[in-house]
Amino acid sequence: MMTAAKLQEIVTIFQQYNIQIETQGMLITKINQREVEFDANSYMVEQLIQLITRVLADEINKQVWGLLK
């Protein structure tokens, strides 16, 4: 079960890798300036981490493919 404390731990851990996650309560609103709307209450800890990393992977893919044009 996700709690506010666990969500804050996730945010803090990602900060160590220069990844900024913004929240409003239990809602994740931004990941590295990309607007998202993820209700942390809807996910188990592992699922939320996977979702965040998928957003990051998507951003990296967009940037790399943009270089190949």
C-alpha positions as CSV (number, residue, x, y, z in Angstrom):
1,M,0.0,0.0,0.0
2,M,1.3,3.4,-0.9
3,T,1.6,6.0,1.8
4,A,2.7,9.7,1.8
5,A,5.9,8.6,3.5
6,K,6.7,6.0,0.9
7,L,5.9,8.5,-1.9
8,Q,8.3,11.0,-0.4
9,E,11.0,8.3,-0.1
10,I,10.5,7.6,-3.8
11,V,10.8,11.3,-4.7
12,T,14.0,11.6,-2.5
13,I,15.6,8.5,-4.1
14,F,14.9,9.8,-7.7
15,Q,16.4,13.2,-6.7
16,Q,19.7,11.5,-6.0
17,Y,19.7,10.7,-9.8
18,N,18.8,14.3,-10.7
19,I,15.2,13.4,-11.5
20,Q,12.7,15.8,-10.2
21,I,9.3,14.6,-9.2
22,E,6.6,17.1,-8.2
23,T,3.6,16.1,-6.1
24,Q,0.5,17.5,-4.7
25,G,-0.5,15.3,-1.9
26,M,-0.6,11.8,-3.3
27,L,-0.8,13.0,-6.9
28,I,2.4,13.1,-9.0
29,T,2.1,16.1,-11.2
30,K,5.5,16.4,-13.0
31,I,8.4,14.2,-13.7
32,N,11.4,16.2,-14.9
33,Q,9.1,19.1,-16.0
34,R,6.9,16.7,-18.0
35,E,3.3,17.1,-16.8
36,V,1.7,13.9,-15.7
37,E,-1.2,13.0,-13.4
38,F,-0.6,9.8,-11.5
39,D,-2.6,9.1,-8.3
40,A,0.0,7.3,-6.2
41,N,-2.8,5.7,-4.2
42,S,-3.7,3.6,-7.3
43,Y,-0.4,1.8,-7.4
44,M,1.8,-0.5,-5.4
45,V,5.3,0.9,-4.8
46,E,6.9,-1.3,-7.5
47,Q,4.2,-0.3,-10.0
48,L,4.7,3.4,-9.4
49,I,8.5,3.1,-9.7
50,Q,8.0,1.3,-13.0
51,L,5.6,3.9,-14.2
52,I,8.0,6.7,-13.4
53,T,10.9,5.0,-15.2
54,R,8.7,4.4,-18.3
55,V,8.0,8.1,-18.4
56,L,11.8,8.8,-18.2
57,A,12.5,6.1,-20.9
58,D,9.9,7.7,-23.2
59,E,11.6,11.1,-22.8
60,I,15.0,9.7,-23.5
61,N,13.7,7.9,-26.6
62,K,12.1,11.1,-27.9
63,Q,15.3,13.0,-27.5
64,V,17.5,10.3,-29.1
65,W,15.1,9.9,-32.1
66,G,15.0,13.7,-32.5
67,L,18.8,13.6,-33.0
68,L,18.5,11.1,-35.7
69,K,16.3,13.3,-38.0
